[in-house]
Amino acid sequence: MNKKPALLGGPKAIKTEPEKLFKWPIITREDEAAALDVLRRGAMSGTEVTKEFEKKFASWQGTQFALGFNNGTAALHAAMFGCKLGVGDEIICPSITYWASALQCMSLGATVVFADLDPQTLCIDPNDIERHIGKKTKAIMVVHYLGHPADMDPIMKIARKHKLKVIEDVSHAQGSLYKGRMVGTFGDVAAMSLMAGKSFAIGEAGILATNNREIYERAIAFGHYERFGGEIKTPSLQPFTGLPMGGYKYRMHQLSSAVGLVQLKYYDQRCKEIRKAMDYFWDLLDGVPGLRPHRPTHPRSNMGGYYAPHGLYVPEELGGLSVTRFCESVRAEGFAGCFPGCNLPLHLHPLLNKADVYGHGKPTRIAHACRDVRQAPGSLPLSEKIGQRTYSIPWFKHYVPKVIKQYAEAFRKTAEQAELLLKDDPGNPPQLGGWHFFKAAKR
Ligand SMILES: *Cc1c(COP(=O)(O)O)cnc(C)c1O
């Protein structure tokens, strides 16, 4: 086989048209019929389909309650309110995540303190949590990043020791297992996106799941006026039924919940095939210098639906080849979706350092804080460097070994020919990654 990189004039490793392999979500006649039924009945703004979806989702997730939302941002906002995050309080959150794991806390008068990540899991590093706890710390936001379960055992231990609430952001990881147990069932409450780009993809939608009745009812009170009535049992909420306490309207669109009911039936089975395909891809690359899978080593943990999968990069093993040059070569081999980095570190964005969003006369991040929680460059070194050590890989939805082999070959060939590619390596730009992943048109 000719091993010359395509970037240097060799033959491409990938010779197939991939569309079908990547298409997501999988929509059948059954989804279409469910959506049409809602449209024809004019039931788009109702709640009866959503309530049925909540019931089935809760039973799948293994929690007592589930509450549908119009998106994941809203579900996480309500989860924060549910945990009584309020004026002056602090929540600890990883810096490498999508903004909606954190930013909503500022509209509650609270603020966020970021912790560094574990470079293997790409999730919050349990060993970097305690140093950020102050007297106003109320909660930890755990993000199971890119489908990888966060290390929940030590996280829950720290939370119990300091009496902190734990919110799990499951937007990337619906169905992922941590040591045999589904993520979203460890903390006090889980909230997640179910938008069209995620692995559980039903449109603009989100859901909250919990075993805690008070959190569930506070989430209802916050943004579900028409469900905030006689059934509410929490005494502190009862005087206010009828109007949303947050002043928000967060109801799920029933086109989404109707599709959700169908998607839920097939979700586990489809994720199983995704994992078979993705694990095969990584197994083909076992032992290739510079490349490491982003997946758990514990035999009973897994990557769920492998949302937006990435690989770990070890440039030292490739003579220092930049991930920028590496990805350029993989793209030339025929995989157009290979880019360096993942989410950019939130703690360095001006919004979290300078912006006065609500007119407090000082930066919103510290408007009510009892200490200056802002975090300068260099404060979270691993989060700040992770862009140089990650790259996107194909997200296979089907197990087609013949084609997956070609994609793996694109990565293998690039790594094995690193020396040739070093010659015109432009190096990495200062920032690698983005504030979000979603490119609607390209999926
Ligand atoms: C997508 C996402 C959200 C927000 O969900 P939306 O449905 O887009 O509002 C929150 N957290 C993470 C980690 C996400 O990836």
The ligand as a Tripos MOL2 file, in Angstrom:
@<TRIPOS>MOLECULE
LIG
   15    15     1     0     0
SMALL
NO_CHARGES

@<TRIPOS>ATOM
      1 C1        -26.0630   21.4550   24.1450 C.3       1 LIG1
      2 C2        -25.6370   21.6210   25.5470 C.ar      1 LIG1
      3 C3        -26.3990   22.3330   26.4970 C.ar      1 LIG1
      4 C4        -27.5970   23.1800   26.1380 C.3       1 LIG1
      5 O1        -28.6230   22.5820   25.5560 O.3       1 LIG1
      6 P1        -29.5850   23.3150   24.4840 P.3       1 LIG1
      7 O2        -30.6180   22.2950   24.2480 O.co2     1 LIG1
      8 O3        -28.7600   23.6130   23.2900 O.co2     1 LIG1
      9 O4        -30.1140   24.5300   25.1460 O.co2     1 LIG1
     10 C5        -25.9670   22.3420   27.8000 C.ar      1 LIG1
     11 N1        -24.8370   21.7320   28.1710 N.ar      1 LIG1
     12 C6        -24.0550   21.0760   27.3090 C.ar      1 LIG1
     13 C7        -22.8180   20.4030   27.7920 C.3       1 LIG1
     14 C8        -24.4190   21.0140   25.9600 C.ar      1 LIG1
     15 O5        -23.6190   20.4100   25.0810 O.3       1 LIG1
@<TRIPOS>BOND
     1     1     2 1
     2     2     3 ar
     3     2    14 ar
     4     3     4 1
     5     3    10 ar
     6     4     5 1
     7     5     6 1
     8     6     7 2
     9     6     8 1
    10     6     9 1
    11    10    11 ar
    12    11    12 ar
    13    12    13 1
    14    12    14 ar
    15    14    15 1
@<TRIPOS>SUBSTRUCTURE
     1 LIG1         1 GROUP 0 **** ****
